[in-house]
Amino acid sequence: MKHSAPTRLHELGRLRRAAKVGDAAGAAVRTVLTPVRALGFPYRRPMVPKGLVVPADPSKLGANFETAWARSSVAKAARAIVTNGPIRALVRVVASPNVVGLDRLADLQALAEPPAVIFAPNHHSHVDTPLIITVVPEPWRSTLVVAAAADYFFDTRVKGTLAALALNAFPIDREVTSRKSSDELRRLIEDGWSLVIYPEGGRSPDGWGQDFKGGAAYLAGRTGAPVIPVFIDGTGSIYGKGMKRPKPGATRVVFGSPLRAEEGESTRRFNTRIEAAVTALGDEALTDFWTARRRAATGSNPKLTGPEYNGWRRQWALAEHRKLGRAGLRRRQTRRWPDLG
């Protein structure tokens, strides 16, 4: 359908008027933005010379994850509800804990102002942390900070937020604790926060223990906080490293007597004493107090790291080891010999 000449002229007029309105609006915007351009930095991003590569902003994940908000009054109240509710119920169902040795902490509890302490347990399972934060007695339970692997618990924003809120977790590097993390942990202890730190640095890869690292000994030596050795038995069979899902069982948690760094004692020597104390508690968990102390006097407690040999003999020894003590009763299995015909 053909348009008449007057109609086409009318449409062209509309287009010209619309173009003029657009030009006027653009001019108005440019007029408003001109002063802003003149202001420059810091109201605008700084100019970058050509050829210069601007480094990326540091990551806010991992060891740089901010957790101070998790120690606010609101977060503490929320965490108390979570810890005393679903986490405690889950621990009872999955781990059925039996706690021994709380009387060894009575002297510290009886003080007018009980000091912040450092709990140093062995580490076999993800069950260890929910277990320890529910069995640690007051006044330390409500002011407990858990040193957690930065590369595992704080690798995403969601996971880090949940760990900080539910466990009051603080990110640290597994291998070498940075100066920043160390200073922050020292400040937390000096402010009255107690700490759970796993001296082994991570979960056991094969069911046996690992050599202790000096993080707990270093912090105790710098702050004067006593170290409470703790042995946890049974969690490796419930949800050890590599297991797809937890298998409910029984556990035993044995608290030891407080240890303090002696005058002039090096971090290495104090760390050796902490490891020896946890080793003796492990022997006590599988035998009895008297037997464990007699062996400790002669340095003959079975090592947490297990026998020296490797391969199937080490795994066989672990199976036999797990039959001992209360924590092994619900996991005991009858060995079946292969049918050789």
Secondary structure, DSSP 8 states (H G I E B T S, - for coil): ----HHHHHHHHHHHHHHHHHHHHHHHHHHHHHHHHHHH-TTTS-----TT--------SSGGG---GGGGSHHHHHHHHHHIIIIIHHHHHHHH-EEEE-GGGGHHHHTSSS----EEEE---BTTHHHHHHHHS-TTTGGGEEEEEEHHHHTSSHHHHHHHHHHH-EEEE-SS---HHHHHHHHHHHHTT-EEE--TTSS--SSSS-----SHHHHHHHHH---EEEEEEESHHHHHBTT-SS-----EEEEE---B---TT--HHHHHHHHHHHHHHHHHHHHS-HHHHHHHHHHT-S--TT--S--THHHHHHHHHHTTSSGGGTTT----------
